[in-house]
């Protein structure tokens, strides 16, 4: 009986183990988890509801959400994709639902549904799970893999490293002759102290365009004002795609925001028309742009040297141009970052050039595999990191089930 050791009791590790055992019941599979609990990221994902995947069903479109891994995942996504994820969970009594923003959750609306599904499968298939088994070393000895934990020593024919992104795991990978791309934070929000944003916590705009001064980095989408600065999908996407550039800048840079995602000249035309059509109306009382809330509008008006008593007719061209600039070309100084929720994501990990993406096997060692966040693959928020785990786990499982 072939022995398989899977290092890491998270999403990728469990998915690999279950699929491999289903394909080949004769395998002896053991999952080693360093912590007291398994599936911890699954538990907290999506606010405790588990954002299983994203409703994007075209591989060429799906890969665009991965700042690192876009090229490498195209082939794998043609073999196991979002639709396959839906079918996999549905077959096991966990139907999924698509929400308005295309994020996908279990219909039960709790991550426990996913955890119970995995735990039931592991129990039924006879897969062994050992918690509190942190791995100290992995090496080859006479065509076998030897896995040392502080509790005991294991032998295996094949090893899968699915232990996520941590310094200790990456040090372990280095002992196996693998190169580690230096990790930097990926999904994070921007720390901005600016009087234009003070006390506007919770105010959002539906489609802002955000870019980083002096770079080609740009993203559009909902933007949220928080007590520490800016967040929301537009900012998080920018943080993911700009992870390395922003780290090099030591998280000090200028953020340029077009709150309306419209050209400055077109916005200026709207303001000039208001001056003609509604000359006697007080500027500060009502935003002419439905996507800009009254409180945010008041702030922009004030910072354009327009008093609360000014009517549209009172405004000179300089004031109108300043207001158009505030709305479409506002510059905000970012200094530092804040982790997005509890879902800390890093850019970095095992160099992708050293992995065969047909089966997620190491190019350095036969019968050694890597799946999940241990690799230098990461994505924007919305279920994409889990889809990487499911796809990698499935293809790896196919490979290790062949004896």
C-alpha positions as CSV (number, residue, x, y, z in Angstrom):
1,X,0.0,0.0,0.0
2,X,1.5,3.3,-1.1
3,X,1.9,5.9,1.7
4,X,1.1,9.6,1.1
5,X,1.9,12.3,3.6
6,X,0.2,15.7,3.2
7,X,1.7,18.5,5.2
8,X,-1.0,21.0,6.1
9,X,-4.5,20.5,7.3
10,X,-6.1,23.4,5.3
11,X,-8.3,23.7,2.3
12,X,-5.6,22.5,-0.2
13,X,-4.4,19.7,2.0
14,X,-7.9,18.3,2.6
15,X,-9.0,18.6,-1.0
16,X,-5.9,16.8,-2.2
17,X,-6.4,14.0,0.3
18,X,-10.1,13.4,-0.3
19,X,-9.8,13.4,-4.1
20,X,-6.7,11.1,-4.1
21,X,-8.4,8.6,-1.8
22,X,-11.6,8.6,-3.8
23,X,-9.6,7.9,-7.0
24,X,-7.5,5.2,-5.3
25,X,-8.9,3.6,-2.2
26,X,-5.7,1.6,-1.7
27,X,-3.7,4.6,-0.7
28,X,-2.7,5.1,2.9
29,X,-3.1,8.9,3.4
30,X,-2.1,10.9,6.4
31,X,-2.6,14.7,6.9
32,X,-0.2,16.4,9.3
33,X,-1.4,19.7,10.8
34,X,0.9,21.8,13.1
35,X,-2.0,23.5,14.9
36,X,-4.7,22.3,17.3
37,X,-7.4,22.8,14.7
38,X,-7.7,22.0,11.0
39,X,-9.3,24.2,8.3
40,X,-8.8,27.4,10.2
41,X,-8.8,29.7,7.1
42,X,-11.9,28.0,5.8
43,X,-13.6,28.7,9.1
44,X,-12.9,32.5,9.0
45,X,-13.2,33.1,5.3
46,X,-15.9,35.4,4.0
47,X,-16.9,36.5,7.5
48,X,-17.4,32.9,8.7
49,X,-19.5,32.0,5.6
50,X,-16.5,30.7,3.4
51,X,-16.2,32.4,0.1
52,X,-15.7,29.1,-1.8
53,X,-15.0,30.5,-5.3
54,X,-16.0,33.2,-7.7
55,X,-18.6,33.0,-10.5
56,X,-16.2,33.4,-13.4
57,X,-16.5,30.4,-15.7
58,X,-13.9,31.2,-18.4
59,X,-10.3,30.2,-17.7
60,X,-8.9,33.1,-19.7
61,X,-11.0,35.6,-17.6
62,X,-10.4,33.8,-14.3
63,X,-6.6,34.0,-14.5
64,X,-6.8,37.8,-14.8
65,X,-7.6,37.9,-11.0
66,X,-4.2,36.4,-10.1
67,X,-1.4,39.0,-10.0
68,X,1.0,36.0,-9.5
69,X,0.1,32.8,-11.2
70,X,-1.9,34.1,-14.2
71,X,0.2,32.3,-16.8
72,X,0.7,29.1,-14.8
73,X,-2.9,28.5,-13.8
74,X,-4.4,28.8,-17.3
75,X,-3.7,25.1,-18.1
76,X,-4.9,23.8,-14.8
77,X,-8.1,25.8,-15.0
78,X,-9.0,24.1,-18.2
79,X,-8.9,20.8,-16.2
80,X,-10.6,21.8,-13.0
81,X,-12.6,25.1,-13.0
82,X,-15.2,27.0,-11.1
83,X,-18.0,24.9,-12.6
84,X,-16.2,21.7,-11.4
85,X,-16.1,23.2,-7.9
86,X,-19.9,23.8,-7.9
87,X,-20.4,20.2,-9.1
88,X,-17.9,18.7,-6.5
89,X,-19.6,20.3,-3.5
90,X,-23.1,19.7,-4.9
91,X,-22.4,16.0,-5.3
92,X,-21.5,15.9,-1.6
93,X,-24.6,17.6,-0.4
94,X,-23.3,21.2,-0.2
95,X,-25.0,23.3,-2.8
96,X,-23.4,26.7,-3.6
97,X,-25.0,30.0,-4.3
98,X,-23.8,33.1,-6.3
99,X,-24.2,36.4,-4.6
100,X,-24.8,39.8,-6.4
101,X,-21.0,40.6,-6.5
102,X,-20.3,37.1,-8.0
103,X,-18.8,35.7,-4.8
104,X,-19.8,32.1,-4.2
105,X,-20.9,30.8,-0.8
106,X,-22.5,27.6,0.5
107,X,-26.3,27.9,0.5
108,X,-26.2,27.0,4.2
109,X,-24.4,30.4,4.6
110,X,-21.8,29.1,7.0
111,X,-18.2,27.8,6.6
112,X,-19.2,24.9,8.9
113,X,-21.0,23.3,5.9
114,X,-17.6,23.1,4.1
115,X,-15.7,21.9,7.2
116,X,-18.4,19.2,7.9
117,X,-18.3,18.1,4.3
118,X,-14.5,17.7,4.4
119,X,-14.5,16.0,7.8
120,X,-17.2,13.5,6.8
121,X,-15.3,12.6,3.7
122,X,-12.0,12.1,5.6
123,X,-13.8,9.9,8.2
124,X,-15.6,7.8,5.6
125,X,-12.5,7.3,3.5
126,X,-10.2,6.4,6.4
127,X,-7.8,9.3,5.9
128,X,-5.8,9.9,9.1
129,X,-5.4,13.4,10.5
130,X,-2.8,14.3,13.1
131,X,-3.0,17.7,14.8
132,X,-0.2,19.3,16.8
133,X,2.2,17.7,14.3
134,X,4.5,20.5,13.1
135,X,7.0,19.1,10.6
136,X,10.6,19.8,11.4
137,X,12.3,18.1,8.4
138,X,11.7,16.3,5.2
139,X,14.3,14.3,3.3
140,X,14.8,11.3,1.0
141,X,16.2,8.0,2.1
142,X,16.4,5.0,-0.2
143,X,13.5,6.1,-2.5
144,X,11.3,7.0,0.5
145,X,10.5,10.3,2.0
146,X,11.2,10.7,5.8
147,X,9.0,13.3,7.6
148,X,10.1,14.3,11.1
149,X,7.7,15.9,13.6
150,X,8.4,16.4,17.3
151,X,5.8,13.7,17.9
152,X,7.0,10.9,15.6
153,X,8.7,10.0,12.3
154,X,6.7,9.1,9.2
155,X,7.8,7.4,6.0
156,X,6.0,8.1,2.7
157,X,6.2,7.2,-1.0
158,X,4.9,10.7,-1.9
159,X,4.8,14.0,-0.1
160,X,2.4,16.9,-0.7
161,X,3.3,20.3,0.9
162,X,0.0,22.2,1.4
163,X,0.9,24.1,4.6
164,X,0.1,27.7,3.4
165,X,2.4,30.7,3.6
166,X,4.7,30.7,6.6
167,X,8.3,31.4,7.2
168,X,8.8,27.9,8.8
169,X,7.2,26.1,5.8
170,X,9.3,28.1,3.3
171,X,12.5,27.3,5.2
172,X,11.5,23.6,4.9
173,X,11.1,24.1,1.2
174,X,14.6,25.6,1.0
175,X,16.0,22.4,2.5
176,X,14.4,20.6,-0.5
177,X,16.4,22.8,-2.9
178,X,13.5,25.0,-3.8
179,X,13.8,28.8,-4.3
180,X,11.5,31.0,-2.2
181,X,10.3,34.3,-3.7
182,X,10.6,36.8,-0.9
183,X,7.1,37.2,0.7
184,X,5.5,40.7,0.9
185,X,1.9,41.5,2.0
186,X,-0.7,41.4,-0.8
187,X,-4.3,42.2,0.2
188,X,-4.2,45.3,2.4
189,X,-6.0,48.6,2.8
190,X,-4.3,52.1,2.5
191,X,-3.6,54.1,5.6
192,X,-4.4,57.7,4.8
193,X,-4.8,60.6,7.2
194,X,-6.5,63.4,5.3
195,X,-8.9,66.0,6.5
196,X,-11.1,65.4,3.4
197,X,-11.9,61.9,4.8
198,X,-12.1,62.6,8.5
199,X,-15.3,61.3,10.2
200,X,-16.6,59.9,6.9
201,X,-16.2,56.3,8.1
202,X,-18.5,53.9,6.1
203,X,-19.1,56.2,3.1
204,X,-18.7,54.4,-0.2
205,X,-18.8,55.2,-3.9
206,X,-19.8,52.5,-6.4
207,X,-17.1,52.9,-9.0
208,X,-14.0,54.9,-8.4
209,X,-10.7,54.7,-10.3
210,X,-7.7,54.6,-8.2
211,X,-4.0,54.8,-9.3
212,X,-0.6,55.1,-7.7
213,X,1.3,58.3,-8.7
214,X,4.4,57.6,-10.8
215,X,3.4,54.0,-11.7
216,X,1.1,52.2,-14.1
217,X,-0.9,50.7,-11.3
218,X,-4.6,51.4,-11.7
219,X,-7.9,49.7,-10.5
220,X,-11.6,50.5,-10.7
221,X,-14.5,49.4,-8.5
222,X,-16.2,50.2,-5.2
223,X,-14.2,52.3,-2.8
224,X,-14.9,52.5,0.9
225,X,-13.7,55.2,3.4
226,X,-12.6,53.6,6.7
227,X,-11.4,55.1,10.0
228,X,-7.8,54.4,8.8
229,X,-8.1,55.5,5.2
230,X,-9.4,53.7,2.1
231,X,-10.5,50.1,1.5
232,X,-13.0,48.3,-0.8
233,X,-12.5,46.2,-4.0
234,X,-10.7,49.0,-6.0
235,X,-8.1,49.5,-3.2
236,X,-7.7,45.8,-2.5
237,X,-7.2,45.0,-6.2
238,X,-4.5,47.7,-6.4
239,X,-2.8,46.4,-3.3
240,X,-2.6,42.9,-4.8
241,X,-1.4,43.8,-8.2
242,X,1.0,46.4,-6.7
243,X,2.2,44.2,-3.8
244,X,5.9,44.3,-4.7
245,X,6.0,47.9,-6.0
246,X,4.3,49.2,-2.9
247,X,6.5,47.2,-0.6
248,X,9.6,48.7,-2.4
249,X,8.1,52.1,-1.7
250,X,7.9,51.1,2.0
251,X,4.1,51.8,1.8
252,X,4.6,55.6,1.3
253,X,3.1,56.8,-1.9
254,X,0.4,59.1,-3.4
255,X,-3.0,57.7,-4.2
256,X,-4.9,59.5,-7.0
257,X,-8.7,59.0,-6.9
258,X,-11.2,59.6,-9.6
259,X,-14.4,59.3,-7.4
260,X,-16.6,59.3,-10.5
261,X,-14.5,57.3,-13.0
262,X,-15.2,60.1,-15.5
263,X,-12.9,62.5,-17.4
264,X,-12.2,65.8,-15.6
265,X,-13.4,67.9,-18.6
266,X,-16.8,66.1,-18.7
267,X,-17.3,66.6,-14.9
268,X,-16.3,70.3,-15.4
269,X,-19.0,70.6,-18.1
270,X,-21.6,69.3,-15.7
271,X,-20.6,71.9,-13.1
272,X,-20.6,74.7,-15.7
273,X,-24.1,73.7,-16.9
274,X,-25.3,73.8,-13.3
275,X,-24.0,77.3,-13.0
276,X,-26.1,78.2,-16.0
277,X,-29.3,76.2,-15.2
278,X,-29.4,76.6,-11.4
279,X,-27.6,79.8,-10.6
280,X,-29.5,80.6,-7.4
281,X,-29.1,77.2,-5.8
282,X,-26.7,76.8,-2.9
283,X,-23.7,74.6,-4.1
284,X,-23.1,72.7,-0.9
285,X,-26.7,71.6,-0.3
286,X,-27.0,68.8,-2.9
287,X,-24.5,66.7,-4.9
288,X,-25.3,66.7,-8.6
289,X,-23.7,63.2,-8.9
290,X,-25.9,60.5,-7.4
291,X,-22.8,58.3,-6.6
292,X,-21.4,61.0,-4.3
293,X,-23.1,61.2,-0.9
294,X,-24.1,64.5,0.6
295,X,-21.4,64.4,3.3
296,X,-18.7,63.6,0.8
297,X,-19.9,66.3,-1.6
298,X,-19.8,68.8,1.3
299,X,-16.2,67.9,1.9
300,X,-15.2,68.3,-1.7
301,X,-17.0,71.7,-1.9
302,X,-15.3,73.0,1.2
303,X,-11.8,71.9,0.0
304,X,-12.4,73.8,-3.3
305,X,-12.5,77.1,-1.5
306,X,-16.3,77.3,-1.8
307,X,-18.2,78.5,1.3
308,X,-21.4,77.0,2.5
309,X,-23.3,80.2,1.4
310,X,-22.1,80.2,-2.2
311,X,-24.7,79.8,-5.0
312,X,-23.7,78.3,-8.3
313,X,-23.7,81.8,-9.9
314,X,-21.1,83.0,-7.4
315,X,-18.5,80.5,-8.5
316,X,-15.6,81.6,-10.7
317,X,-13.8,79.3,-13.1
318,X,-11.0,78.6,-10.7
319,X,-13.4,77.3,-8.0
320,X,-15.2,75.1,-10.6
321,X,-11.9,73.7,-11.8
322,X,-10.8,73.0,-8.2
323,X,-14.1,71.1,-7.6
324,X,-13.7,69.1,-10.8
325,X,-10.2,68.2,-9.7
326,X,-11.3,67.1,-6.2
327,X,-13.9,64.8,-7.8
328,X,-11.7,63.3,-10.5
329,X,-8.1,63.8,-9.6
330,X,-7.8,64.0,-5.8
331,X,-4.4,63.2,-4.4
332,X,-4.1,61.5,-1.0
333,X,-0.9,60.5,0.8
334,X,-0.7,56.9,1.9
335,X,1.6,56.0,4.8
336,X,1.4,52.4,5.9
337,X,-1.1,49.6,5.4
338,X,-3.7,47.7,7.4
339,X,-4.4,44.0,7.1
340,X,-7.7,43.3,5.3
341,X,-9.9,41.5,7.9
342,X,-8.3,38.3,9.2
343,X,-7.5,37.0,5.8
344,X,-3.8,37.8,5.6
345,X,-2.5,37.0,2.1
346,X,1.1,37.2,0.9
347,X,2.7,37.5,-2.4
348,X,5.7,35.1,-2.3
349,X,6.5,31.5,-1.9
350,X,7.9,28.6,-3.9
351,X,9.1,29.8,-7.3
352,X,6.6,28.8,-10.0
353,X,9.4,28.0,-12.5
354,X,10.2,25.0,-10.2
355,X,6.8,23.4,-10.4
356,X,5.2,21.3,-13.2
357,X,1.7,22.7,-13.4
358,X,0.3,19.6,-15.2
359,X,0.3,17.9,-11.8
360,X,1.8,20.4,-9.3
361,X,4.9,18.2,-8.9
362,X,8.3,19.6,-8.0
363,X,10.7,19.8,-10.9
364,X,13.5,19.2,-8.4
365,X,12.3,16.0,-6.9
366,X,10.0,13.2,-8.1
367,X,7.0,12.4,-5.8
368,X,7.2,15.8,-4.1
369,X,4.2,18.1,-4.7
370,X,3.1,21.7,-3.7
371,X,-0.4,23.0,-3.6
372,X,-2.1,26.1,-2.3
373,X,-0.6,29.3,-0.8
374,X,2.8,27.7,-0.2
375,X,3.4,28.6,-3.9
376,X,4.0,32.1,-5.2
377,X,0.4,32.4,-6.3
378,X,-2.1,34.9,-4.9
379,X,-5.3,36.6,-6.0
380,X,-7.5,39.5,-5.3
381,X,-10.3,39.1,-2.8
382,X,-13.5,37.2,-3.8
383,X,-12.9,33.4,-3.6
384,X,-10.0,33.2,-6.0
385,X,-7.4,31.9,-3.5
386,X,-9.7,29.0,-2.7
387,X,-10.2,28.2,-6.4
388,X,-6.4,27.9,-6.7
389,X,-6.5,25.5,-3.7
390,X,-9.2,23.3,-5.3
391,X,-7.7,23.2,-8.7
392,X,-4.1,22.5,-7.5
393,X,-5.5,19.9,-5.0
394,X,-7.5,18.1,-7.6
395,X,-4.7,17.8,-10.2
396,X,-2.2,16.8,-7.6
397,X,-4.6,14.2,-6.3
398,X,-4.9,12.7,-9.8
399,X,-1.1,12.4,-10.0
400,X,-0.6,10.9,-6.5
401,X,-3.4,8.4,-7.0
402,X,-1.6,6.8,-9.9
403,X,0.6,4.1,-8.6
